Amino acid sequence: MNSRTSHILIVFAAFFAGLVLFLAVFMYATGQFGGPGTSTSAIGGSFKLTDQNGQPISDDDLKGKPFLVFFGYTHCPDVCPTTLFEVSEVMRSLGKDADRAKALFVTVDPERDTPAVLKDYLSSFDPNLIGVTGDEAALNTVEREYRVYAKKVPTGKDGDYSMDHSAVVYLMDKRGRFVAPFKLDRKPEEAAAELRKYM
C-alpha cells in the first residue's frame, strides 16, 4: 500500500469516525439514544402548575391532543403579545378543529403573573390559550425541561424589572413529545394545517 492510499484511508476513517460521533451526539440530544425506558425527547417533561382559573394543571391534562408551548410574561412589551396573537390566529384558523389542540402560555415571571393577572391578560387572545404559573421552583423545573432561558433584568426604576427570555414556540404531539419548533412566520392557515397533522 503506497503512502497516497494510506493517506486516503486515514482521511476516510477520520471522516467516518466524525460522522458516527455526530450521529451519536444528535441521537442523544434528541432522546433517541439509549435503552428501553429512556425519554423519547430531550425537550419537555412532566409538570404540575396552576392555570389562569386557579385550577391545578399537569402535562397529563394536555395529552391526547397536540399542543403548543410558549414561555413569556404579561409585562412583555413586544415579543410575547405578538407571539400570542399569532398563536391565536393559528387556533382561529383551525375552525371546528380548535378544540382538538391546545396552546400553553407558561409565565417566566411568577412574582407578578398570578392566575388572576394571566386570566385578565389572556382575555385579549384566543380562548383556547391556557395560561399557567406556579412557584419559582416548579417553573424553574419546567424551564429546564424545555431548555428555556429566562433571567430577571432590573430596570433601575423603583425595583422594576423586565424578563429576558427565549422565544421559541414548541410543538408537542399527543403524547407530550417534542416534535419541532413551531414556525409562526407564515400564513396562519399553513401553520394550522401542520398542527392538524398531529391530531
N, C-alpha and C positions, 0 to 999 in steps of 0.2 A: 504494500500500500504506500503510494507516494505521499509527500507532505501536503500536496494540494487536496487530495482525497481526505486525508486525516483532518485537515482544517475544515473542510465542508462538513464532515461528520460531527466534529466538535460544535460547530455553529448550529447545526440541525439539532443536536442533543440539547444544547443550551436553550434553543427556541422552544423545543418540546417541553423541557422542564419548566420553563417560564409559563407556558400555556397551561400546563397541569396545575401549577401553583395559582395562577389567576383564576381558573375554574373552581379550584378548591375554596379560595377566599370568597369568590362570588356566591357559591352554594352555601357557605357558612353564613355569610351576611344576610342571605335571603331565607335562611332557615331550612334549606333543602338538604343540608348535610347532617348526618347523624343517624342513629338507630331509631327503632320504634319508640314512640312516646315523646320524641323531641318536638319542639314547636315547629309548626309549618310556616311560621312567619317571624321575621326578626322585628317586625313593626306591629304594634297593637298588643292587647292583652286584657286581662280581667280588671274590672274596676267597680267600685261602689261609691256613687256620688249622690247628689241631690239635684232634682230638676227645678225648673222655674216655678213650679207649683208647690215646692217644698216637699215633694214626694221622693222617696229613695229610687234610684235607678242604677242598674248594673249592665254590664255587657250582655248578660243573658237576655235582658229585655229587648235588645236590638237584634238578636239572632233570628233568622228566618226571613230576613229582608236585607237587601244590600243597603249600606248606609255610608254617608259622607261624614267626615270628621274634620272640624276646623278649630284651631286654637286662637283665641284672641281675648279682647276685653272691651267693655262697654264705653270706656273713655277714649278708645282708639279714634284718632281724628280722621283717618282715611282708609287704610287697608281693610280694616275689619268691616265697616259698613259697606264698602264696595264689594267685598267678597260675599258677605251675607246677602246683598241684593242680587248678585249673580247666581248664588245658590238658590235663592227664592225664584228666580226666573227659570232655572232648570226644573225645580219642583213644579212650577206652574205649567211648564211645557209637557210634563208627564201627564197632565189631564187626569183622567179617571184612574190612572195607574199611580198617582201620587201617594196613595195610602199603602202601596206595595214597596215603598222605600222610606228611609229615614235620613235626617240630616242633624248632626250633633254639633253644637257650638260650646266648646269647653273653655271656660274662663281661665286666664293665667293670672288673674287679679282677684283672688278670693277676699282680700281685705275690703274691697269696695263692691264687688259683684255678688250681692246676696241674691237669693231666689227672687225676691220682690223686684230688685233692680233689673235682673235678667228678664223677668216677665214683662216689665214695662218697656225695656229696650227692644225685645223681640216682637212686640206688638206692631212694629213698623214693617215686619217682614212676613214671609210666608208662614202660615200657621203650622206647617209640618216641621218647622225648625224647633229643636229641643235645646234649651239652654241648660247647662249643668255647672254646678260649683261644688265645693267641698272644703274641708280643712286643708291647710297648706301641705301636710304630709301626703294626703290622698291625691291631691293634684300633682305634687312632685312625682309620685309614682306613675301616674298616667302620662305625664310629660316624658319621663324616661322610657316608658313602654313605646311611645310614639316617636321617640328621638326628637323631641321638641326642645328648642332653645327658648328660654324666657328669663328675662332679667329686669328687675326694677331699676329705673333710671331717675334719680332725683332731678327735679327741675329748678330747685333753689328758691321756690316761692312758697312760703308758709308750709313747708313739709310736703308740698305736692310732688307728684311723680308721674312718669309715664312708664309703659312696659315695652321693652324691646323684645320682640318675639319672632319666631319663624312663621311663615305664612303659607304653609303647604295645606292643600285640601286632600285628605286621604280617602281613597275609595276602598271600602271593605266589602267582602262578599257576604252571602247569607250566613256563613259560619263564623263571621267575625275575623276572617283572614285578610290581610292586606293584599290588595290587587296591584295598585299603582297610584301615583299622584294623579289627582283628577284635574284635567285641564278645563279652565273656565274661559280661556281666551279663544272662544269660538261661539257660534250661534247656540243659544240655549237649546234649540231643538236637536242639534247634533250631540250636545252633552247629554241630553235626556235619552237619546237613542242608545248611547253607550251604557248608561245606567240601566236601561231596560234589559240589556243582555244578561245581567246578573240576577234578574228577578226569578 
